[in-house]
Amino acid sequence: MQRSAVLLDLCKSCAARNNVNMLARLLANGGPAYSAPRLISIRNISKNADEQGCSPKTIGSLDESKRPTVAGEVRSDIRLPHPIWEDDQLHSIKITHKEPKQFSDKMAYYCVQAMRTGFDVFSGYKFGKMTEGKWIKRMIFLETVAGVPGMVAAMVRHLNSLRKMKTDHGWIHTLLEEAENERMHLMVALQLRQPGALFRGAVLFAQGIFVNMFSIAYLISPHFCHRFVGYLEEEAVKTYSKCLQVR
């Protein structure tokens, strides 16, 4: 029962990224980055914060010793500020899509579609019944990939800022925040299942390829990479929304 509740909260958090993902704001309606609460429901933490006189929208920026707690909560070292979303806000999320217009946009879109098709086959999404185990495996693998773009982009922009000796106007922090956001989704999913050696090997292999490919692509065309991430997030919203519907 607890596993199902945590899985449901993880799906809610990830489905909400269509409106709040910082990188995807270049493609659709965006907002501040959001980190998923660990092992507790969004409704409970918001209610608890109200009872203790704290605004749920600023929980992520509170001092750890003053932050409201909920029974069963696992303390983490997360310090980045993040809003807490109510259930009615999460259920009002609409799946949107930005039609690719430029050549780089089309390239990004079709690259994502090709990756999605291959991963759907690899994860068993295209055939057979999607059990809880298959959903969790899919989410874990997705989040190990989703946490890469923000970190790579932040590193490239950080080095670029150092070389040119100019400010980056806040983009570095935004990208790091996004990478941390995705990593927290992974940490939540790992509370439900610990992957075996074969799965970890596949993650290592995929990360080795994706990190290098994305780094080169970002050096050549940041525009292409941001579009790529935006379309990747569109697909993530579809996946997590479907998981919520079937549950």
GUPA-183702 format. One record per residue (C-alpha): x, y, z; residue in three letters. Coordinates in pm, 1 decimal. Example, Ala and Ser with C-alpha at 12.3 -4.5 7.8 and 13.67 -1.06 7.14 Angstrom:
BEGIN
      east     north        up  resn
    1230.0    -450.0     780.0   ALA
    1367.0    -106.0     714.0   SER
END
This chain:
BEGIN
      east     north        up  resn
       0.0       0.0       0.0   MET
     283.9     236.2      91.2   GLN
     467.5     153.3    -233.1   ARG
     158.7     244.4    -435.1   SER
     114.7     573.0    -248.4   ALA
     476.6     673.3    -309.0   VAL
     451.5     574.9    -675.6   LEU
     137.2     785.4    -707.5   LEU
     309.8    1089.7    -554.3   ASP
     609.4    1044.9    -782.3   LEU
     381.2    1038.3   -1085.8   CYS
     201.2    1351.6    -967.7   LYS
     528.1    1531.4    -923.7   SER
     664.0    1432.0   -1263.4   CYS
     336.9    1492.9   -1447.8   ALA
     336.7    1847.6   -1308.7   ALA
     661.5    1919.1   -1491.1   ARG
     466.0    2022.4   -1800.1   ASN
     392.7    2348.7   -1618.6   ASN
     692.3    2388.3   -1388.6   VAL
    1002.2    2251.9   -1558.6   ASN
    1254.2    2532.7   -1604.9   MET
    1410.8    2398.0   -1921.7   LEU
    1076.5    2320.4   -2083.4   ALA
     968.5    2683.0   -2037.6   ARG
    1130.6    2747.0   -2375.4   LEU
     866.8    2523.8   -2531.3   LEU
     550.0    2550.6   -2325.2   ALA
     397.2    2715.7   -2019.6   ASN
     669.9    2696.0   -1755.4   GLY
     744.1    2797.3   -1401.1   GLY
     988.8    2736.7   -1117.0   PRO
    1158.1    2401.2   -1082.5   ALA
     995.8    2149.3    -848.8   TYR
    1153.1    1877.8    -636.0   SER
     932.6    1583.8    -531.3   ALA
     865.9    1538.3    -156.7   PRO
    1022.4    1209.7     -41.4   ARG
     787.4     931.1      70.4   LEU
     508.3    1171.5     172.7   ILE
     205.8    1308.8      -6.0   SER
     194.6    1663.5    -135.9   ILE
    -136.0    1719.4      36.5   ARG
      -7.1    1616.1     378.5   ASN
     305.1    1831.7     372.4   ILE
     106.0    2135.0     256.6   SER
    -156.6    2083.6     526.6   LYS
     109.2    2036.4     791.9   ASN
     286.6    2353.8     683.1   ALA
     -36.2    2553.4     707.9   ASP
     -98.3    2423.0    1059.0   GLU
     249.0    2533.6    1165.9   GLN
     214.8    2875.7    1006.9   GLY
     447.8    2815.0     714.1   CYS
     370.9    2890.0     352.1   SER
     382.9    2568.0     145.0   PRO
     526.0    2763.3    -145.1   LYS
     846.5    2833.8      45.7   THR
     909.0    2505.2     225.0   ILE
    1215.3    2434.3      15.2   GLY
    1381.0    2758.7     126.9   SER
    1319.2    2713.0     501.6   LEU
    1596.4    2635.8     745.8   ASP
    1610.1    2257.7     802.1   GLU
    1555.5    2294.0    1176.6   SER
    1241.2    2503.2    1119.6   LYS
    1093.9    2307.1     832.0   ARG
     764.1    2131.9     920.8   PRO
     776.4    1754.6     935.9   THR
     530.6    1477.1     860.9   VAL
     525.7    1131.4    1015.5   ALA
     736.5     896.9     805.5   GLY
     927.2    1175.5     632.1   GLU
    1290.2    1111.3     545.7   VAL
    1515.4    1412.9     599.7   ARG
    1731.9    1501.8     302.7   SER
    2015.8    1740.7     231.7   ASP
    1815.5    1927.3     -31.8   ILE
    1851.0    2302.8      10.0   ARG
    1725.4    2437.7    -321.4   LEU
    1393.6    2627.4    -290.8   PRO
    1096.0    2461.4    -455.5   HIS
     720.0    2516.0    -446.6   PRO
     472.5    2260.0    -315.9   ILE
     171.7    2203.0    -540.8   TRP
    -180.9    2121.9    -426.8   GLU
    -374.0    1822.5    -562.3   ASP
    -617.8    2042.3    -755.9   ASP
    -324.4    2213.9    -929.6   GLN
    -170.0    1881.1   -1022.0   LEU
    -496.1    1743.6   -1160.4   HIS
    -544.6    2057.6   -1370.4   SER
    -226.7    1992.4   -1569.1   ILE
    -288.3    1984.8   -1944.5   LYS
     -64.0    1804.1   -2188.6   ILE
      65.8    2058.9   -2438.3   THR
     283.5    2040.5   -2746.8   HIS
     484.3    2299.8   -2935.7   LYS
     498.6    2229.3   -3306.5   GLU
     857.6    2227.4   -3438.1   PRO
     917.1    2503.5   -3694.4   LYS
    1288.7    2553.8   -3746.4   GLN
    1517.8    2280.9   -3876.0   PHE
    1686.0    2243.4   -3535.9   SER
    1343.5    2212.4   -3371.8   ASP
    1246.0    1931.9   -3607.3   LYS
    1578.0    1757.3   -3551.7   MET
    1526.9    1775.5   -3175.1   ALA
    1169.4    1649.4   -3200.4   TYR
    1250.6    1350.7   -3420.5   TYR
    1555.8    1260.4   -3210.0   CYS
    1331.6    1243.0   -2904.1   VAL
    1071.4    1038.6   -3091.2   GLN
    1337.5     792.5   -3206.4   ALA
    1472.8     760.8   -2852.5   MET
    1123.9     713.6   -2712.2   ARG
    1039.3     439.1   -2961.6   THR
    1357.4     249.3   -2878.6   GLY
    1310.0     288.9   -2504.4   PHE
     943.5     181.3   -2523.4   ASP
    1054.3    -147.0   -2676.6   VAL
    1348.8    -185.9   -2437.0   PHE
    1133.9    -124.6   -2125.5   SER
     841.6    -342.0   -2237.2   GLY
     611.3     -40.4   -2261.8   TYR
     490.1    -139.6   -2608.8   LYS
     390.7    -495.3   -2527.5   PHE
     237.5    -679.0   -2235.3   GLY
      71.2    -534.1   -1927.9   LYS
     246.4    -249.7   -1745.9   MET
     283.5    -383.7   -1393.6   THR
     398.5    -177.4   -1096.3   GLU
     746.7    -326.3   -1132.1   GLY
     770.5    -228.5   -1498.7   LYS
     652.6     125.0   -1421.9   TRP
     915.1     168.1   -1149.8   ILE
    1195.3      32.1   -1369.0   LYS
    1094.3     266.4   -1648.0   ARG
    1084.7     566.6   -1414.2   MET
    1422.5     488.9   -1260.2   ILE
    1587.4     462.0   -1600.3   PHE
    1415.1     776.9   -1729.2   LEU
    1531.3     982.8   -1432.2   GLU
    1892.9     867.4   -1467.2   THR
    1882.5    1018.9   -1815.8   VAL
    1670.7    1323.7   -1728.9   ALA
    1923.8    1440.2   -1470.2   GLY
    2201.7    1473.0   -1729.1   VAL
    2102.9    1775.1   -1947.8   PRO
    2078.4    2029.0   -1664.9   GLY
    2418.4    1937.1   -1521.1   MET
    2591.9    1928.8   -1860.0   VAL
    2438.7    2259.5   -1969.6   ALA
    2529.8    2424.2   -1637.5   ALA
    2889.0    2304.4   -1667.3   MET
    2925.1    2431.5   -2023.3   VAL
    2771.6    2769.4   -1939.1   ARG
    2981.9    2796.3   -1622.0   HIS
    3305.2    2744.2   -1814.6   LEU
    3185.7    2981.8   -2085.0   ASN
    3115.3    3248.7   -1823.3   SER
    3464.1    3202.9   -1678.0   LEU
    3631.8    3231.8   -2017.9   ARG
    3436.4    3539.1   -2125.9   LYS
    3439.6    3687.9   -1774.5   MET
    3072.6    3776.7   -1805.2   LYS
    2764.1    3698.2   -1599.1   THR
    2533.9    3416.6   -1706.3   ASP
    2222.0    3602.4   -1583.2   HIS
    2107.3    3320.6   -1353.5   GLY
    2098.5    3037.9   -1608.0   TRP
    2365.7    2829.7   -1433.7   ILE
    2168.3    2812.2   -1109.9   HIS
    1847.6    2738.6   -1299.7   THR
    2009.0    2447.9   -1483.5   LEU
    2166.1    2305.6   -1167.2   LEU
    1828.8    2332.1    -997.4   GLU
    1675.0    2134.3   -1281.0   GLU
    1940.3    1862.8   -1256.4   ALA
    1878.4    1835.1    -880.7   GLU
    1503.9    1822.5    -942.3   ASN
    1543.2    1519.2   -1166.4   GLU
    1784.3    1350.8    -924.8   ARG
    1529.8    1382.5    -645.6   MET
    1272.6    1204.8    -862.3   HIS
    1525.6     922.8    -897.2   LEU
    1583.6     910.1    -520.5   MET
    1208.0     873.3    -464.2   VAL
    1179.9     591.7    -718.3   ALA
    1475.2     410.7    -561.7   LEU
    1283.0     388.6    -234.2   GLN
    1047.3     154.2    -416.2   LEU
    1296.6     -70.1    -588.9   ARG
    1671.5    -130.7    -593.9   GLN
    1788.4    -223.2    -947.0   PRO
    2007.3    -526.1   -1007.6   GLY
    2354.1    -543.7   -1161.1   ALA
    2226.7    -578.9   -1519.3   LEU
    2003.9    -272.1   -1487.7   PHE
    2285.7     -67.6   -1334.6   ARG
    2512.1    -174.8   -1619.3   GLY
    2255.4     -53.7   -1872.6   ALA
    2235.1     281.5   -1689.9   VAL
    2615.5     313.5   -1693.0   LEU
    2626.3     236.8   -2065.1   PHE
    2344.0     480.1   -2150.0   ALA
    2491.7     755.0   -1933.4   GLN
    2834.8     717.4   -2094.2   GLY
    2684.9     768.2   -2438.4   ILE
    2430.3    1036.3   -2351.5   PHE
    2663.8    1257.4   -2145.5   VAL
    2921.3    1272.5   -2422.6   ASN
    2668.0    1318.3   -2701.8   MET
    2476.2    1589.6   -2518.2   PHE
    2796.6    1772.0   -2421.9   SER
    2909.9    1788.2   -2783.2   ILE
    2563.4    1890.4   -2898.4   ALA
    2544.0    2169.1   -2638.4   TYR
    2879.4    2307.8   -2748.0   LEU
    2754.5    2315.5   -3108.1   ILE
    2394.3    2429.9   -3057.2   SER
    2245.8    2514.8   -2716.3   PRO
    1918.6    2598.7   -2895.0   HIS
    1890.4    2242.8   -3026.9   PHE
    1961.5    2099.9   -2680.4   CYS
    1699.1    2312.1   -2505.9   HIS
    1443.6    2213.1   -2766.1   ARG
    1549.1    1850.6   -2722.2   PHE
    1493.0    1868.7   -2345.9   VAL
    1159.9    2042.0   -2394.6   GLY
    1032.9    1763.5   -2620.6   TYR
    1180.0    1504.8   -2383.1   LEU
     975.8    1658.1   -2101.5   GLU
     663.0    1649.0   -2317.4   GLU
     708.5    1273.2   -2351.3   GLU
     773.5    1239.1   -1977.5   ALA
     446.8    1416.9   -1902.4   VAL
     261.1    1174.2   -2129.2   LYS
     418.9     874.3   -1956.2   THR
     355.5     988.9   -1598.7   TYR
       3.7    1108.3   -1682.0   SER
     -76.6     765.5   -1826.3   LYS
      59.0     601.1   -1511.6   CYS
    -173.4     816.9   -1301.6   LEU
    -471.2     728.3   -1521.0   GLN
    -417.3     351.3   -1509.9   VAL
    -383.5     360.5   -1131.3   ARG
END
